[in-house]
Amino acid sequence: MNVGRASRRSLAKLISAFAGARVVAAAGELDLPEQAIYYANHSSHLDFLTIWAALPAELQQRARPVAAKDYWGSGVRKAFAEQIFNAYLVERHGSSSRRQRTSDSGVSPKGQVEGMAEVLAAGGSLIIFPEGTRGDGDTIAQFHGGLYKLARLHPEVPVVPVTLANLGRILPKGAVIPVPHLSTVIFCEPLHLDPNEDRQTFLTRARQVLVEGLAKHQGPQSTDTPKQDDGGSEPRSQARKDNP
């Protein structure tokens, strides 16, 4: 399956429209680095698709979403993830076990972090979810250490926080048919690992950017369906483990 640039842009517009995505730059103007480690909060299967679609065309070419192999690694999903989005598929459990590469986009036998570091060394960008599992969309879990390890292995690559607001409400847990909601993709100012910064300090600092962004942008959103007074209750999103 060979998807040209024009087709990719059309697909990106379709995904953005489907997710009702509004792209916001925290600094006021979207000026993203040529290469980056994009990290975001995780509450929906739509997350990596929406971030990818929000990127400018020239940055989409090198961006590789990191996704769970057991969900995206077979059938139509695998073709969709690998051949269209050039996704980097990782095993669901653990980052230290050795594994066999099964495709050009598959997991490196050196392990998750080492394999992702190879992507950065080759000039690619990554889209990762440091919580490691899908959350409820309203809170952000503690980060796993993969983000810190990548920042330490490649300190020259900017780490770009991306806050996703209301993505989990579009495809609630157990739902098959998406529910129309407006969502927001907030690209924040890049971070860099300080030379003497320890793991926990960096992860706390990185997580806090998303916490503050979610608090600012999350909230009830209008839909394309008639409004109903449901007492303020909101659907929860499903949980899934993606990356370290």
N, C-alpha and C positions, 0 to 999 in steps of 0.2 A: 504493500500500500504506500504510494508516494503522494504525499500531500504538499502541494506547492505553497509558496508564500501567500498568494491571493486567497487560496482555499483556507489556509490557516487563519488569516485575518477574518474571513467570513465566519469560520467556526468560532473564533474568539468573540465576535460580536453576538453570535447566537447564544453562547454560554453566558455572556454578561447579561443579555436580555432575559434569559431563562432564570438567572439568579437575581434579577433586578438589581444588579451590582452598580453601586455608585463609587467611583474611585476618588479617593481623597489623599492629598499629600499633606502631612502634618506641618511641613515647613511652608506650605502655601503654593508651591510649584513642584510638579513632579519632575525630578532630576535624579534619575537612578544611575548608579555606577554601571560600567560595562560588564563587570563580573561581580557576583555577590553571593552570599549565603542568605537566602530569604528564610526567615522562620516566622511561624504564625501559631495562634491558638487553633485548636482542632475540635470541631463539633459536627462535621458532616462529610459525607463522601464527595460533596461538591467543592471542598476546600481547595485542593490543589488545582482543580480545573479552573476555579474562579480566579486564583492568584495568577496562574499562567495566562488566562484570558485578559487580565488587567495590565499585563506587561506590554510595553511598546513592541512592535513587530521585530525590531532588530535584536531585542533582548530575549524574545521567545526562542530564538534559534539556539541559544546556548543554555537555556534554563532546563534543568532536569528535575522534575518532581520526584521525591522519594516516597514510595508507596508500598503497602504491604503485599508481599508476593502471594499470600494465600487468598487474598481478595481479588487482586488485579492480575494474577499470574496464570490464568487459563482462559481458553475460549475467546469470545468476543472482547471481554474486558482486557485480556492480555494484548490483543492486537490494537485495541483502542489506546491503552496506556503506553505501550512500547513504540508502536509505529507512528502514532500521531503526536504523542507528547514526549517521546523519548524518555519515559519514566525510568528511574533506577529502582528496581524491585528488591526489597529486603525481606528476610525471614521475620515472622511475627515475634519470635521469642529470642531475646538475648542478642548481644552484639559480639560475644567472644568466641562463639562456636565456629568451627571451620566448615565451609560448605562448598559445593561444587557449582561453578558457573554453568548455567543452562542456556543462556542466550547472550547476544551482544549487549543487551541492556540488563542482564541479570546480576546477581550478587557476586561480588568478588570473593574468592576463596580465602582471602586475607581477613575477612570480617567486614562488618557494616561500616565502621568508621574509616578503616583503611581504604575500603573500596570507594567511599564517598570522597575521601581525600584525593584519590586518583582522578576523579572527575574534576576537582578543582585544579589539580596540577596540569590537566590537559586544557585548561582555559574555560571549562564549563562553570555554570552557576547551579546552585542547588535550592530546592524548595523543601524545607523540612518542618516537622512538628515536634518540638522538644518535649511536650507533655507525654508523648509515647502512646497515648490512648485518647480516643474521642471523649470529650467531656460533655457537660450539660448545656454548654453555650453561654451560660451566665457567669461561670467562674473559671479560673485557670489553675490547673494543677501544678505542682512543683515540677521543675524541668529535670529530665534525665541529663547525663553528662556529655552526650554526643556533641551538642552545640559548642561546648567549651573545648572539647578535644579538637574539633575542626578549626575553631578560631586559633587554637594554639599551634596546630600543624601548618596553618596558612594564615599568619597574621596580616599578610598583605591584602587579603580579600575582605572587603567590608561586610559586616554582618547587619542585614537590614531587617528591622522588626516590621511585621505586617499584622495589623489588628483586623480580625474578621468579625463584624458585628451582624448578628441575626442570620447567619448562614445555617445554623442548626435548626431554625424554625421552618426552613423550606422543606427539609426532608426529615421529619421527626422519627424517632426510634420506631421501627416496625412498619413504617409507611412505605408504600410502593409508589403512590402518586404524590408528587411534590405539591406543597401548599404555597401559593403565591405570597411572597413577602419581599419587601425592599431590603436589600443588604448593603453593607458598606465595606469597602476594602481601603484600609488606611495604611499607606506607606510612610513609615516614620524615619527619622534621621538615622543614618548608619551608625553602628557601634564599632569600636575596635577594642580588642583585648589589650589592657595595659600590661606592660612587661612584667610587673610584679604582682599582678592580680591573680588571686587564687580562684579555684573552680567555683566555690560556693558564692563568693562575692560577685563574680561575673554572671553566674546564672541568676542570682537574685536581681541584679541590675537589669539583665535582659528581660526577665519575666515582668518586672515592674513596669516597663514600657507598655507591654500589652495590657496589663491590669488597668493602667491609667487610661489607655485608649479605649478599652472596652467600657469602662465606667462613663466615659464621655459620650460614646456613640451608640451604645446598646440601649434598646428601649422598644416599646410597642411600635409596630410599623403598620401602615395601612396596606391593604391587599387589593387584589383585583376582584375579590368576591365581596358581596354585601356585608357590611359590618354587623356583628352580633355582639350583644352584651353577655359575655360569658363569665362575668365576675372577675375578670383580670387574669384568669389562669392562662398559662402558655404551655405549649407542648415541649417536651424534653427531647433531646437528641440522643442518638445511640452512641455507644462506646466501642472503639476499635483501636487496637495497637498498630501504629505505623512505623515509628522509628525510635531510635534511642534518645 
